[in-house]
Amino acid sequence: MKVSIIEEACIGCGACVALCDAVFRLNDDAGKAEVIPGVDCNEAGCCKEATDSCPTAAIVIEE
């Protein structure tokens, strides 16, 4: 499963990082969330919860 963030939609609230810091981090320069490169969303086990909690639906999971 591949996860990505729609940068234009992200407001940088940090909900995804709070719920799934193994996969997401906040980019200090942009003030928005980003996916940590090389991390497997399946192994982390928290991507779905982070996606469901995103207030702007900026997280996309591709099966």
Buried (B, 14 or more C-beta within 10 A) or exposed (E): EEBEBEEEBBEBBBBBBEBBBBBBBBEEEEEBBBBBEEBEBEEBEBBBEBBEBBEEEBBEEEE
